[in-house]
Amino acid sequence: MGILISMGGFIFGYDTGQISGFLAMPDFLRRFGLRHSDGTFYFSNVRSGLIVAMLSIGTLIGALVAAPIAYFIGRRLSVTFWCVVFCISNIVMISSDYHWYQIMMGRWVAGLGVGALSLLVPMYMAETSPRHIRGALISTYQLFITFSIFLAACINFGTYEHQRGNSGSW
């Protein structure tokens, strides 16, 4: 059970690792970037900064509001609730065709879920795991973060060329 709940770290690492690759993918640039006079696409510093930073802003807020919610409805239901919030954020981002602000707001909502799970997952693991394996189980949370950053980089690398002209790359 501890390994399964550590997957909360996976979404944190994957969301952190994948966005840098997305910003460089041609289809993502074409859909959400600005157009130069020569026909090429680019992201302004403000636009790319907002898309990237909204996850961190949401993470801060999510971590702050998760503890009171967990106190009232319990750890397990809180983890479930924030996983649903994260899934909703992915629906918001996937449903965007050409609106960069929808991606930005989806990342903010994703950050709420990521921040809450960053607080709740280690707390839940610490409270439910046996004392003699507690440290090892809680360490799996960080292991999943690191592994998912690596996996996101591999997926970005693998899909950059093979899915160049469509949204399958991102």
C-alpha positions in Angstrom: 0.0 0.0 0.0 2.9 2.4 0.8 4.3 1.9 -2.7 1.0 2.6 -4.3 0.4 5.8 -2.4 3.9 6.9 -3.3 2.5 7.4 -6.8 1.5 10.8 -5.6 5.1 11.7 -6.0 5.0 10.4 -9.6 2.5 13.1 -10.7 4.6 15.8 -9.1 7.8 14.7 -10.9 6.1 14.1 -14.2 4.4 17.5 -14.3 7.7 19.1 -13.4 9.7 17.2 -16.0 7.4 17.3 -19.0 6.7 21.0 -19.4 10.2 22.0 -20.6 9.9 19.5 -23.5 6.4 20.6 -24.3 7.4 24.2 -24.8 9.9 23.2 -27.5 7.6 20.8 -29.4 6.5 22.2 -32.8 2.8 21.4 -32.4 2.6 22.9 -28.9 4.4 26.0 -30.2 2.0 26.2 -33.2 -1.1 25.9 -31.1 -0.2 28.1 -28.1 2.7 30.3 -29.2 3.0 33.6 -30.9 3.8 33.9 -34.6 6.9 35.8 -35.9 6.6 37.8 -39.1 8.6 35.2 -40.8 6.0 32.5 -40.0 7.9 30.7 -37.1 6.3 30.3 -33.7 7.7 31.2 -30.3 6.7 31.7 -26.7 7.1 35.1 -25.2 8.9 35.2 -21.8 5.7 36.1 -20.1 3.6 33.4 -21.7 6.1 30.6 -21.1 6.8 31.9 -17.6 3.1 31.8 -16.7 2.6 28.3 -18.2 5.6 27.0 -16.2 5.1 28.9 -13.0 1.4 28.3 -12.5 2.1 24.7 -11.3 4.3 26.0 -8.6 1.8 28.7 -7.5 -0.9 26.1 -7.4 1.4 23.8 -5.5 1.9 26.4 -2.8 -1.8 27.0 -2.4 -2.7 23.3 -2.5 -0.1 22.5 0.2 -1.6 25.2 2.4 -5.2 24.2 2.1 -4.7 20.4 2.2 -4.0 20.1 5.9 -7.3 21.7 7.2 -9.2 19.6 4.7 -7.4 16.4 5.7 -8.1 17.2 9.4 -11.9 17.4 8.7 -12.5 14.6 6.2 -9.5 12.4 6.9 -6.3 11.6 5.1 -7.5 8.9 2.8 -10.5 10.8 1.5 -8.3 13.9 1.1 -5.9 12.0 -1.1 -8.8 10.8 -3.2 -10.3 14.3 -3.5 -7.0 15.8 -4.6 -6.4 13.0 -7.1 -9.8 13.9 -8.6 -8.8 17.6 -8.7 -5.6 16.6 -10.6 -7.6 14.5 -13.1 -9.9 17.4 -13.7 -6.9 19.6 -14.4 -5.7 17.2 -17.0 -9.2 17.3 -18.7 -9.0 21.1 -18.8 -5.5 20.9 -20.4 -6.3 18.1 -22.9 -9.5 19.9 -24.1 -7.6 23.0 -25.1 -7.1 23.5 -28.8 -5.5 26.9 -29.2 -6.0 28.8 -25.9 -2.7 29.0 -24.0 -4.5 30.4 -20.9 -6.5 27.2 -20.6 -3.2 25.3 -20.4 -2.0 27.9 -17.8 -5.1 27.5 -15.7 -5.1 23.7 -16.0 -1.5 23.8 -14.7 -2.6 25.9 -11.8 -5.4 23.4 -10.9 -2.9 20.6 -11.3 -0.6 22.4 -8.9 -3.4 22.4 -6.3 -3.5 18.7 -6.5 0.3 18.2 -6.6 0.8 20.5 -3.6 -1.9 18.8 -1.6 -0.6 15.4 -2.4 3.0 16.5 -1.6 1.7 17.2 1.9 -0.7 14.3 2.3 1.2 11.4 0.8 4.2 11.5 3.2 1.9 12.3 6.1 -0.4 9.4 5.4 2.6 7.1 4.9 4.1 8.1 8.1 0.9 7.5 10.0 0.0 4.1 8.5 3.4 2.4 7.9 5.0 0.1 10.4 7.8 1.7 12.3 10.6 -0.6 11.1 10.0 0.2 7.4 8.6 3.7 7.7 11.8 5.5 6.5 12.1 3.2 3.5 8.5 3.6 2.5 8.5 7.4 2.8 11.7 7.5 0.7 9.8 5.8 -2.1 7.8 9.1 -2.5 11.0 10.9 -3.4 12.1 8.0 -5.5 8.9 8.3 -7.6 9.4 12.0 -8.0 13.0 11.4 -9.4 11.9 8.5 -11.5 9.0 10.4 -13.1 11.2 13.4 -14.0 13.5 11.0 -15.8 10.5 9.2 -17.5 9.1 12.6 -18.6 12.4 13.5 -20.2 12.5 10.1 -22.0 8.9 10.5 -23.2 9.7 14.1 -24.4 12.8 12.8 -26.3 10.9 9.9 -27.8 7.9 11.8 -29.0 9.6 14.9 -30.2 10.5 13.4 -33.6 8.0 10.6 -34.0 4.9 12.7 -33.3 6.2 16.0 -34.6 3.1 17.3 -36.4 0.4 16.4 -34.0 -0.7 16.7 -30.4 0.5 13.1 -29.7 3.9 14.6 -28.9 2.6 16.5 -25.9 
